[in-house]
């Protein structure tokens, strides 16, 4: 049986990305908040919290990242693209999306190297964790399906 994605699956993914983003924001706000206050709108409140505008911006970015994932990982748009190419294009598109958000919302000075290096390191770590978790989930799901298939075959005999 092929599972069709629903709006609930889509929104679950949005909320997972948003939740992880907010947790990272909380950590960075706690560590860098006061020092980054003058440089980034993300840390406008220093280490006292995260502004509602920033939370809304991160929610919209989470939504758009989920749209990108849906575009690249369903066969509705790119039917013959390999999984590796899909991953590369997804990550590249997300970096572009974040660059646009960083520029529009002044998340960090786009002409400074250090904020980009920090962003790319954070993104690489999060992307690596995401890929590893996705592969592990896929293996677990495949094992469950294989076990169910073997049970069905055993009942037929």
Buried (B, 14 or more C-beta within 10 A) or exposed (E): EEEEEEEEEBEEBBBEBBEBBBEBBEEBBEEBBBEBBEBBBBBBBBBEBBBEEBBEBBBBBBBBBBBBBBBBBEEEEBEEEEEEEBBEBBBEBBBEBBBEBBEEBBBBBEEEEEBBEBBEEEBEEBBEEBEEEEEEEEEEEEEEEEEEEEEEEEEEE
